[in-house]
Amino acid sequence: MSDLIQEVERSLIKRYRKDLWSNFVKAIKEYKMIEPNDKIAVAISGGKDSLILAKLMQEIKRHGDMPFELEFISMNPGFTEENLHILTENCQKLGIPVKIKESNVFQVAKKMSKEGQTPCYMCARMRRGFLYGYAKELGCNKLALGHHFNDVIETTLINILYAGSFKTMVPKVHAENFPDMELIRPLFFVKEDAIKKFMNYHNIHTMNCGCEVAKGDIPSKRKEVKNLIKDLKLKSDIIDQNIFKSAANVNLGAILGYKTDDEFVDFNEIYEKGI
């Protein structure tokens, strides 16, 4: 084992215990993300979030008291040689035994962009479907993604501001098109700043999403919302926590309606029920 791997693993448990390890373990326990004899595929995109997720998953397997298996999977959607090298080199340096499978997702994204469509949403969906399929091939029953605390609150505000709905990113969900597969988000309580500090401390340089199309100036609602939250935090440093808490603190007697899988309940029905 290299000196870097040992240093990274030690600092996850010690130097960054409060901001990374403790929040990671808390989310897994609170939302029951790992169960005995699970086989979990950890998706590696090549970015900072997925790499730190991989190391945390290795550590909880090593130090935890629950038997489960791990696979580390990645998709090459058409990376440049430089980005593919960054991905494989970082996994090697960090001791992550990644399995990479080829796909043509970026070609589809480029075609959509030429047709005047914003490709990022469809690209993300195609990637997700590909990873589910690959995980299933390997006999896994769960797929772990590197979405963190900031992704959760940004998604909440994006839905409010741009979709007119109150909906957030949840810690785990059953896959719609892949029976017996579940998606989990173990970094649910981990803040992006903590991940950045960790990577900077160890001088680990990661790639972006790697898409040639995204190098252009594609409008990003997520970027706008990220900047909005940053500005609001200048006035109150608990803004981010309050956005997060709002999704677990919904008062059904003080809303105008809500959806279930089968029906929409409007205000009049809520009022008559006296919720």
N, C-alpha and C positions, 0 to 999 in steps of 0.2 A: 504494500500500500504506500502511495507516494506521500511526501510531507504535506502537500496541498490538501489531499483528501483528508488526512488526519486532522489538519488545522481547521478545515471547513466543518467537519463533523463535531469537533470539540467545541467550536464557537457557537454552533447551533444550540447545543445543550447548555453552554455556560454564558459566554459574553452576550448572546442574543436570546437568552432563555425567556425573558419576560415578553419581548415583542414578537418573537417568532415561535419558538418551541411551545411555550405555554398556551398561546392563542390557537396554535395548530391543534394541540391535544384537546383543548377545551371544545373546539368546534366538532371534532370527531366524536367526543364523548356525548356532548349535548344533543347532537342530531343523529347519533347512532349510525355513523357512516361506515364503520367497519364491524363485521360480524365474523364469528368463528368460521374458518374454512373458506372465506371469500378468496377469489382470485381476481385481483384488481389490476387493470391496465392503466398505467400512468402516462398520459399524453404529453409528449415532449415537443414543443413548437420550436424551441431554440432560443426563446426569450428568457428573461430573468425569472418570471413567475413559475414557469414550468420546471426550470432547472432546480429552483429552491424547493418546489413541491416534491420533486424526485428524491432529493436528499432527505427531506423530512420524512417521507414515506419509508425510505431505507432505515432511518433511525428508529421510527416507531415499530417497525418489524423486528429490529435488532433488540430493542429495549422493552417492548411491550409484552404483555402476558397473554395475547390472543393469537392463535395460529392462523396465518393467512399467507397467500402467495402474491408475488408482484411480477408484472411484466412492464417493461418500459418501451413504449411504442412511439414512432414518429412517422410522419408522412412527408415525402419529398414531392411537393406539388408543382415543382419546376424551379427550384432554387437556382441561383447563380452558383458557379463553382465556389466563389468566395464565401457565400452564405452557408452552403453545404459543408464547407471546410470548418467554418466557425461552429456550426452545430455539432459535428462529429468530434472536433477537437475538444470542445467544452465538456461533452459527455465523457470522453476518454480521461480528461484531466480530473474530472469530479468522480470518476468511478461509477458511472451510470451505464449499464450494459444495454444500450438502446438498440432496438430493431427498427430499421427504416424501410418503408415500402413506397414504391413509386406511384404517382398519380398524375393526372393532367389538369388539376384544378385551376392552375394559373392560366392555362390556355383558354379555359372557359371564361375566366375573369376578364382577360384581355378582350375577348370577343364581345362580352357584355359592355365593356367600356367603350369600344368602337361604335356600338349601337346606341350610345348615349345613356346607358343605364349605370347606376352606381353599383359596382360589383361586390363590395365588401360583405354585405349581408348574405348574399347567395353563396359567396365563397366560404363564409363561416359555416353555413348550413351544410355545404358539400363536404367540408373538412370533417365536421361532426359526424356525418353519416359514414364517411370513409373510416374514421377511427372506431366507431361502433362496430362496423363490419370486421375490421382487423382484430379488435379485441375479442369478438365472438369466435373468430377463427382460432385464436390462441386459447380458447376455453375459459375466457374471463366472464364474470358475471357483473362486473362494475367497471366503469370508466371514470378515472379521476382527472379533473381539469384544474388549471391553475388560476381560476377566478378568485380575486381577493376582495377585501372589505370595500375598497374604493370602486371596484366594478359593480358591487351590489348597490351602493348608494347612487352611483351615476345612472345605473339602469332604472332605479326608482324615479329619479327626476326626469330622465328621458321620456319615460312613459307618461308622467304627469304633464310635462310641457309640450311634447310632440305627438302623443297618441291619445291624450285625454282620458287616460285610465290610471288607476292605482294598482300597479303590479310590480313586483320586485323579482330579483334573481333569488331563487331558493337554494338551500344547502344540498338538497338531493331531489332527484326526480326520476320517475320511471321513463325509460325510453319509449317513444311513441311507436316507432317502426321496428324495434328490435325486442321481441318478447324475452322476458327474464333478464333484461339488462337494465342497470341503474346507473345514473350519472351522479357523481358526488363532487363536492367542492370543499376540500379540506382546508383551504386558505381563507375560509369565510370570515374569520375574525382578524386576519392578518392584514395590516395596513401596507400600502404600496411603499411608503417612505422607509419602512423597516426593511423591506426587501432591497430597495436601492442602496441603503446604508450597508447592508451585508455584502452585496456584490461589489460595491466600491471598496470596502474594507479588504476584501480578498483580491481586488484588482481583476475581477472576472468581467470581461467584455462580451456582451451578447449581441445577437442580431435583432433587427426589427422583424416585422412579419415576413419580410423577404420578398414581397410582391413588387414586381416592376411597375404595375399599374398604380399602386399606392404611393409610389415615389412622387407622383403628380399631386396637384393641389386638389384632392378630393374633399369636398365639404364633410366635416365630421361633427355630428351632433354630440357625440361623446366628448370630443375635444372642447366644444363650447360649454357643455355642462361641467366638465372638469375645471375649466377656468372660472365658471360661475361659483362653484363650491369654494375654490381657492379664494376668490374675492370675499365671499360671505364669511369665511373663517377669519378674515382680518378683523371683522367686527365681533365675532363670537367664536371662540375656539371649540365649542361643543356642537356647532352646526352639523358636522358630519355624523357624530354620534346620534343626534336627534333625528336626522333623516333615516338612519339605520333603525333606530328604535320604533319609528312610526309604523313600520310594517308589522311589528309585533304588538302594537298598541292601538288597534283599530276599534273604535266605538261604533258598533252596528246600529245604535240608536241615534247616531248623529251623522248619518250619511244619506245620500239621496237614492242609493240603490246598490245592489251587488249581484255578481254573477256566481252561479255554481255551474257544474258541468252540464246540468240538464235544464236550467232555467235562469231567467233574470227576475230578480225581486226588486220592485220599484218602491219609492218612498211611501206610497199609500198602503202597500201591503206591510211594510215595516211598521208604519204608524198603527195600523189596525192590530198587529200582533203585539204591540206594546213592548218592543224590544228595547 
